[in-house]
Amino acid sequence: MRKVELLSPAGNMECLKAAIEAGCDAVYIGGKLFSARGFAGNFTDDEIIEAIKYAHLYGVKVYVTINTIIYQREVNTFLNYVRFLHQNNVDAVIIQDIGMFYLLKNKFPNLTIHASTQMNIHNYEGALLAKKLGFKRVVMARETPLDVIEKIKKDIDIELEVFIHGALCVCYSGQCLASALIGNRSANRGTCAQICRKKYNLYDKNNNKLNDNNYLLSTKDLCTLENLSEIIKTGVNSLKIEGRMKRKEYVYLTTKIYRLAIDSYYENKIIDFKKCIIDLKKMFNRDFTKGFMLGEENNLFANDLRPNHLGIKIGNVKSKIKDNLIIKLSDTLSLNDGIRILDEKEDKGFVVTSMRVNNEKRSRANCGDVVTIKCCKYVKKGSDVLLTTDYNMVKEIDKLIDDNKRRVLIDVIIEAKENKPLKIKVTDENKNVVTYESNYVVEKSINNSITKDVIIKQISKTGNTIYKLSNIKVIMDDNIFINIKALNDLRRQVLLMLDDERLYQIPFKENEFKVSIKDFEKEEKTSVLIDSKDDYFKLKDKKDVIYVNDKSLLLSDKCVLKLPRVINQYDTYDGRVLIGEFGSLLKYKNFDTDFSFNVVNAYSVYFLHKLGAQKVTLSYELNYAGIKCLMDAYESLFNAHPNVEVIKDAYPEAMVCKYNLGYKYKFKEAFLEDEYKNKYKIVNNNDYMTIYNFSKITFDEEELYKLGVNSVRTNI
């Protein structure tokens, strides 16, 4: 039985080596370009080559994230980068941009492409379309329920990857525009400012404050350890740990614990989940949730108290006497540990550099001890004390990483026959087989015959390599002599050959990208999104197209039904629709596409038109220069005019979230207020929550028409 893949994060080479040492089956990394974790260490081109070779020697696959949206001006750089990755044997690339997928699929037929979670594929139809288009794997949206994942895996021949541990986005991935709109730092460009971890207040429509705690959008961290068997049973292909911005000790510990859990599942063994979860909490947690995939309750998904690492509770403050802090411990504390003392106004964090118990210096104190440590900050009596860094655990992990004990098991057959060349055959755990025949000819012994034990001893000396003998068989004649140097050379040569075999080559092929597309007429049209009959009657004679959110507003042929960005169950509808999510591309035939496809380059427009889109709405993340660059490129590349729309005079949908404040605070509409008094409208749509930006996005209509845009939309 082939085990499920354990996929670990690596923000740099140290983390990659830690993940491999801990037992991962694959790693995902980002280069210096086009990675959705732009603030991770990430890999230079030379480091990527080194990383792929290092990982492949250990039988570990390498997936490279190129999961940002790609502006038109970047396409050539993007192509050169992917060509470099492909030529250096990357196992797969992970991609968000739909136009770049289509370009790569046509240019590089041997390149394996995974659909990033940024594509927001969250339903059966989305996975089926991904299969039809040629994706090898879908990284499912974190919000996708387990029963949906199980059905997809049962019915569709496509690899599925799911997240099992780490930080969560409150918004459906790829659908968060908040950071880009508010701070000009795009999550879809790898520079998220983590707007969701900021403080907010919540008010109803009558301006009544609803919240007590302030971190209303800050999610807990995902931990599925206790439910891992349920996930594995669905048949998913890969279990992903989040954390490309985490340090090597985090990568090692999470990988090691989930490796243990996966192996225990297949071997029918029981592990101590309680201890594992405590260790995981020590390393990093914002409290844990099992996530929406496993049916977590809405009210248990977020931690509105604090957005930072909580560690584990180890005691309470008994008193503060001058600069001496007296703590009653409920767990152990050691010198060099990091602690945080919780406070209503401002938490206090520091490293313990000295400690006394009963006025006696200690390097370690135990549960029940009353310890005195130095602290010059104000601390309130009764405050909780958290352990946020376990120095000894980190030190132990560093040693385990440095020991580099992971080995590839090999089976060896030696053939030593008199007057014949010395031969060796090696088979590794991946069934790679290499055979080497030495120039050395086995001699008849005159004095001292070589023994089987001596041959085994010499061939087993693999200490400076990644290999370890599992089984060895020696086929030999009696009374023969073999030079020890010949045995050593035999071992070295065959293991070098095995290295070459394990450093497999992925055939590189590049095709010409051929185009054929409908040429749309240049027009100057207008459209509007409305939500009431009054709006319809005011605008029906002024607009060419009227988008509506409700079928009850389909009052004439001008009206087009706007579908949600998240769909768990499709309605049957034969009319024209405005679609906002991936699965709808398969489900509907007469459609326009909305801003949520994040279209920022000509290839995305081209591909959506090829799939049947009559009109393509461009991303909110484009400005005038970006629109001009896209339009010029489209006409130059494809010798045709596209039918694109741009939204102006609208409050953009900044987030769409399965987590819903409306459930907890019982509202249909409300608004968030940030620290600068900006107000963000929230709408509870039952299945999800939509948060709108505090300010409108604006364009000059005439300027857009000059750029070649065919339609300009406003929102009421």
N, C-alpha and C positions, 0 to 999 in steps of 0.2 A: 504493500500500500504506500503510495506517495504522500508524504506529509504535506500539510498546508505550508506555504512559504511564510517565513518570518522576515518582514521587511523593516529595516532600521534606518534612522536618519543619520546623516553625517554632514555637519556644517563645515568641517575641515578634515585634514588628513589624520589628525589625532583621533577624532571621533570615528572616522572610518575604521581605523585599526582597532579601536575599542569595541565597535559593533561586531567586527569579524571575530575578535577574540572571545566575545561573549556568546557567539554561536548563531549569528544571523545567517539567513540564506541569501539575502539580497540587501543592498543599500541603495538609498536614493540621495543624490547629491545635486548641487547647483553649481554652475560656473559663474564667472563674473558677469555674464550677460543673461538677460531674459529669465531670471529666476524670481519666483514669487516670494522668496525670502531674501530680499536684497540686503538686509542688515546682518545676515549670517556671514561667517568667515568666507565661505564659498571657495571654489577651486580655480586656480589659474589653469591655462591650457596644459602646461607641463604637468601640473599636479593631477589633472584629469587623466592624462596618459598613464602616470604612475599609479593612480588609484585603480584604474581598470586592470592593469597588469597585476597589481598586488591582490586585488579581490579575486580575479580569475584563477590565480594560482591556488587559492583556497577553495575554489568552486563556488564563489559568491558572485551573484550577478550585480551589475551596476546599471541603475536607471538614472538618467539625467533630466532634471526639471527644466523645461523651457516653457513654463506655464504662465507667462504673462501675455497680455494682448500686445500685438506687434504693430507699431505705427508704420505707415507706408515708407517713410524715409529709412526704416531699419531693415527692410525686407532683404536686401542684398547681404547685409552683415549677418542677419539671421540665417540665411541659406549657407553662407560660408561656414558659420559656426556648426550647423547641423552636419554639413559635409565633413568637417573635421571630426565630429563625434562619431559619425558612421564609419569613417575610415580607420578610426582607432578602436573599433569593436565594442562600442556601447551596446548593451543588451536591449535597451529601449529608451525612447524619449517620452516624456510626459508633457502633454500639450493642452492648452486651453483654447487658443485662437483657432476658430473654425476654418478660417481662410488659409491659415498656415498648415493646418492638417491636410487640407485638400492639395495644396501645393506640394507638400512633402510626399504625400501618398503617390502623386503622379511623378515626381522627380526621382524618388528613391524607393523603388519597389521592394527592396530587401530590408528596409528599415522598419523595425517594430515600433508601433506608436500606441501609447496608452492615453486614454481620455482622462484628463485631470479632474479631480473633484471640483475644480474651478468651473467646469462646464455645467455643473449643477444637474447631472443626470440622476434623477431621483425616482424614476418609475420604470415599469416594464417596457413601455413604448420607447423611452429614451435609450435603454440598453439594446433593444432590438434594432433601432436605427444605427446605433454605434456598430453593431455587428455587420449590418448591411453595407455600411460605408467603408469598413475595413479596419476598424480599431481592433487591436489584439486583446485589449483589456480596458475595462471601465473602473475607475476609482469612484465608487458610489458616493453620492452625497451623504454626509454624516447623519442626516435626518431620515434616511430611508429605513422603514421598518424591516425587521428581520424576515417576516413572512413574505414580503415583496422580494427581498434578496433571494430567498429560497426558491420562489417561483421562477425568477429570472434564471437562476443557476440550473434549475430542472429543465426548463424549456428552451433556453438559448445557449448555443455553443460559443460562449465568450467568457474569457477570464474575468473574474470579479475580485476587486480589492476593497477592503473595508478598514477603517480606522479602529484601533483597539485601545489606544492609550495616548494621553497628552492633552494639550490645549485645544479648546474648541472655539470656533467662530460663532457668535450669536446669530449672525446672518447666514443664509444659504451661501456657500462659497461661490465666488465669482459674481455674486449679486450685490455686494456691498460697495456702494459709491460714497459712503459717508466721509471717509478719510480724504478722498479726492476732492469732494465738493467743499468740505469745510477747511481743510488744511493744505490742499493741493498736493497731497501725498497719496497716490493711488494704491489701493490694495491689489488691484489688477496689474500693477506695474512693480510690485515687490517692495513698496515703501509705506505700508500701512502704519498709521500713527496710533492704532489701537484706540480709536474713539470710544469703543464699547467699554473700555476699562476706566473711563472718566466718571466723574460725579455728575449726577443729574437729580432734579426734582421732577415730580410728576403731578400734574394738575388736571382736574376735570374741566369740562366746558364752562363751568361757572367759576373757574379759578380757585377751586378748593384744592389744597394740597392733599395728596393721597398717600405719600410714602413716608416712612420713618427712616429707613436706611437709604444711602445715596448711590451705591454702585448698582444701578438698576439693570444694566445690560451686561454685567460681568459674569460670564459663565464659570461654573466649576470645571475642573479638569476631568477628562474621560478616563475611566478605569473599568475595564471589562473582565478583569482577571477571574473573578468568581463566576462569570457567565461565559467563559471562553468556550466551553464544550458546546453550548447552544449555537455559537457562531460557527464553529468548525463543522458541526453536523449539517449546516446548510450546503456545504460543498464549495464554499468560497475558496479561491486560489491563493489569496495573499492577505496577511494580517499586518497592518501598517502601524508603526509607532510614530507619533508626531514628535518633532523636536530638533529641527536643523539649527536652531539658535541656542540649544542647550549644550552644556559642557560635556566633556568625554565621560565623566563619572556617571552622569545621568544616562547617557547613551548605553554605557556598559551595564548598569544595574537594571534598567528597564528591559533591555534585550535579554540579559541573563535570566531574569525572573519569568518572562514570557516564553523563553526557550524551555525552561524547566516545566512550565505549565503545559506547553504543547506536547513535549515528549511524554509527560505523565499521562496526558489524555490517551495517546496512542498505546502506551505501555500499561494502561489500567492501574496506574499508581495514584496515591493520594498525596497531595502536598499541603503544607501549612500555609494556607492563604492569608491567615491573620498576620503572621510574621512578615510575609512578603509585602502585604499592603502597608504595614508599619514602615518597612524599609523604603518603599516607594514614596510614602508621605514625607519621610525625613529628607529624601532627595529633592522633591518638589511637589507641591499640591496647592490648589486653591479650594480644597475640599474636593471630594470625588463624586462624580455622577456616572451611572451606567449608560447614559446617553439615550437619545430618542430612538436609535436603532433597536435598543432593548426595552423600549416602552417606558422610559423614565417619565414620572409625573411632571407636568409643566412647572409646578411650584418648587420642585426639587432640583431643577436644572441649573439655576443661577445662584451665585453667592453675592448678595447685595451688601454684605458687611465690609468686605475687603477684596481688592483685586490682586493681591500679591501672595507670595509663598507663605503658607501657614505652618509648615512643619508638623510636629506633634506636640501636644501639651505635656509638659514635664513638671508643672508645679504652679504655686500661687505665691504672690508677694505677701509676706507676713507683716513687714514693716520696713521703713526707711529711716535710718539714723545717720544724719549728716550725709557722708558719701558712701555709707555702707548699706547695701541692699540685702535684706534677709528673706530667703526663699525657702518654703517648705516643698521638698521634691516629691513627686509621684512617679518619677522615673530617674534614670541615671543621667549624670552630667559630668563632663570631663573638660579639662583644660583645652583651650583652642576651639571648643565648640562655639557655634554661632547661636545666639538666642535673640528672641524678640519678646518684648513685654507689651501686651495689648493695652491700648489706651483709647478712650472715646475721642480724644482730639488728635493725638499723634502718637503712633507706635514708636517704641524705642528699641533699636536693634544694635547689638555690639558683640564682639568676640570676648569670651571669658579668658582672661590672661592670668588671673590669680583667684584662689578660692580657699575658704576656710570652713571647717566643720569643728564645732566646739573649740574655736580659737586655734585649731591645728591645721597647718597647710596641707591641702590635699590635691592630688592630680585627678582624682575621681571621687564622686559622691554618689550614693545609692538612693533608691526609693526609700522615703521616710526620713532621710537626713534633712537637717536644717542648715543651709549653706549661707555664707556671707561672701558677697562679691562687691567689688568697687563699682560704683555707678554715680556719676555727678549730676545726672539728669533727674528731673522730677518724675516720680513714679507713685501712682495711687495704690494704697493698700488694697489687697484683694485682687489685684490685676493678675490675669493669666500669664504664665511664662511658657513660651514655645521654644522648642529646639528646632532651629532652621538649618543648621549644619552640624552633622555628626562627624567630627574631625577624624575619629578613628575609623569609621566606616569608609570615608573618602580615602584615607591613607591606605587602607586595605585594598580598595578597588584599584588605586593607582599601581599598587604592587602587582596585582593580578594582571593588569593590562601590560605592564612592563615585562612580566615573566614570559609572555607570548608563548603559551603552551598549546595553543590550538594546532593540531596536526591532521594531516590527510593520511588515512589508513590505506596501506597497500598490501597486496598479496604478491609474493615473489616465488618464482620457480628458477632454480639454478640447475644447469646441466653441465656436469664435468666428466667427460669421457676421455679415456686415454687416447692420445694422438689426434684429438679433435679440438677445435677452438672452444674456448670457454663461452657459455651462453647464459643469458639471463632474460626472463620474461617478467614484466611487472604489470599488474592490474590495479587500478585505483578504485575508490569507492563510487566513482561515477562511470565505471566500466570502460575507462580509457585503457588501452593495452599498448605497451611498447615492448619490443624485443631487440636485444643488442647482442651481436656476436663479436667477441673480442679477437684481436690479432694474436692473443696469447694462446699457444697450443698446450694442452694439458700433457704433462710428462709422466712416465712411469717412475715410481719412487725408487731411489737407490738405498737411502738410509731411513729418513723420517717421513712416513706417509702423513698427508694432511687428513684431519678428521672432519666429520660433518659439523661438529661443534665449533671448530675454528672458522669454517666457512660462514656459518650462521652468525658468529660473533662479528666478523668483519663486515658482512653485508648489513648487519643491524646498526652500524655506526652512522646513523642519519642525523646526528645532533645539530648540524649547521643548516639543515634543510627543513622544509615544512612537512616532511614525511615521517611516518612511524609504521614499522612493520606490524601487520596484523597476523599474517600467516606466512611461513616460509617452507618450501619443499625443496630438498636437495636430491637430485638424481645423479649419482656418482659411481664410478668404478672403485674397486678396492685397490689399495697400494698405488695411489697416485700422488704426484707432487704438484702444488700450485703456489706460485710466488705470492706472498701477501700483498705486494704492490699491485699485482695483476687483479686481485680481488677488490682492492680499493679503487682502482681505475674503472673496473667493471661497474661498481656501485655508482661512482660519480657520473660516468657516461650515461647510464640508463636513466638516472634521475634527472639529468639535464634534458634528455629526450622526453621524459615525462612532463617536465616543465613546459617544453615547447608544445606538447600535445594539449596541455591544460590551457595554454594561452591561445585559445582557438581564434580563428579568423572568421568574421562574418562577411560573406561575399558583398563587395561594394559594386553597385550599379547605379548609373545616373541616366535618366531619360530626359528628352526634351519635353517641356510643358506645352501641350497643344491646347488651343482655345477655340471655342465655338459658342457664341452666345447671342441672344436676341438683342437687337438695337432698339432701345426705347426712344420715343420722341421726346424732345425737350419741351417742358411745360412749366407753367407757373400756377400751381394749384395750392389750395389751402385745406386744412382739415382741423378738426377740433375734437377734444374728448369731453363729453358731457356726463352729468349724472342725474338729470331731471328732465321732465317733459317741458317745463318752462324754458329751459335752455335750448331744447330742440326747436321749439316754435320761434324763438328769438333768432336762431342762427341757421335755420334750414335753407334760407334763400341766400345766405352769405358764404356758405362753405361748400366745397366740393365733396368732402367726405366727413361724416359724423361718426366718431367712434363712441360706443356705449358699453358700459360694464354689465348691463342687465338686459335680458331678452325682452323685457316689457317695454324697453325704449327703442326697439327696432320698428320705427314708425314709417319708414319709407326705404326706397332702394338706396338712398344715400347712406344709410346707417350700416355700420360694420361692427360686429360684436368683438369687443376686446376681451381676450381670455387671460386668466391669471398667469403669473410667473411660476407658480407652483401648482401642479395638478396631480391629485392622487386618484381621481376617477374622472374619465372623460365623458362629456355629454355628447350625444349624437346631434350633429348640426351640419347641414349641407350648405349653408350660406357662406359668404365671405367672412373671414375672421382675421383679427390681428393677434398673432401668437407671440408668446414671450418665453417659451421654454422648449428644450430640445426635442422631447417626445412628440410635440405637436407638429413638427416637420414631417413626421411619418403619418400622423393621424388624420391631418386635414389636407385637402387638395387645393382649395381656393383661399390663399392666405397672403397677408403682408406680415413682415416681421418687425418686432418692437425693439426698443433701445436695449433691452436686457440681453441681446445677443452680443453686446459689446463690440460692434463692428467699427473698426478703426483703420482698415486697409481695403484696397481694391479687390484683393483676392477673396475676402469674406463676402463682399457684395456679389462678386461673380459667382461664388459657390452657392449662396442663398438663392440667387436667380436661377442657377442650374437645378436646384432642388424644387423650384416652383414658385418662389416668392415673387409676387407681382410688384411689391414695393418693399424697400429695405430702409428701416429707420436707423440712423447712425447713432453711435454711442454718445452719451452725455459727456464723455471724456475728451471729445474732439473740440478744438477751437477753430477759428477761421482758417488759420494756416494748415491745420491738419485736414480740414475738409477740402481745401484747394489741392493739397498734395494728393489726396485720395482720388478726387475727380479727374485731375490731370493724368494720373497714372492709369486709371481705368480706361480712359479713351486712348491713351498711348499703347497700353498693353493689349487691349482687346478690340481696338478699333470699333468701339460701340459706346453708346451713352447709357448710363445706368438710370434706374428709377429709384431715387433715394429721397428720404424725408428727414428733416431736422426739426426737433422740438424747440420751441421758444416760449417765453412768457409762461413758464410752468415751474411749480415746486417739484423738483425731481423726487422720485422714490429712492431714498438713500439706502434703505435696508428692507429686506423681506425676511421674516424670522418665523421659524416654527415655535420658538419660545414666545409666549404671548402674555404681556403685562395685563391685557384685558381680562384674562381669566382670573388673575390674582386680585385685581383692583376693581373688577366688575364694571367695565365701561365698554361702550361701542367706539367712542372717540374721546381722545384726551390729547395732552401735549407734554413733551419733555422740555425742561428748561436747563440749559447748561450753565457753567460758571460765568459766562459772559452775558447771561440773560437772553440768549437766543432761544427761540421756541420752535419745537419740532412737532408737527402734527402726527398723531398715532391713530391708526384705524385698525380695529379688531375685526378681522375677516373670518373668525371662527377657526379655520384651518391654519391660519398664520396671521402675523402682525406686520403691518406696513408702516414704516417710519419715513416721513417726508422731510426734505431739507428745509432749513429755516428761511432760506432766501430763494428767489426765483432765478432760473437760468434765462439769459436774454441774448437774442441775436437781432440784427437788423434784417428784416425780411428781404428787402431789395438786394442787400449784399449777398444773401444766400442764393437768390436767383442768379445773380451775376456769376457765382461760382459754379452754376450748373445744377443746383439742387432743384428737383422737380416739385417738391411739396414742402410746405411749412405747416407744422402743427402747433396749436395752442391747447392748453388744458384749462378748463373752467375750474 
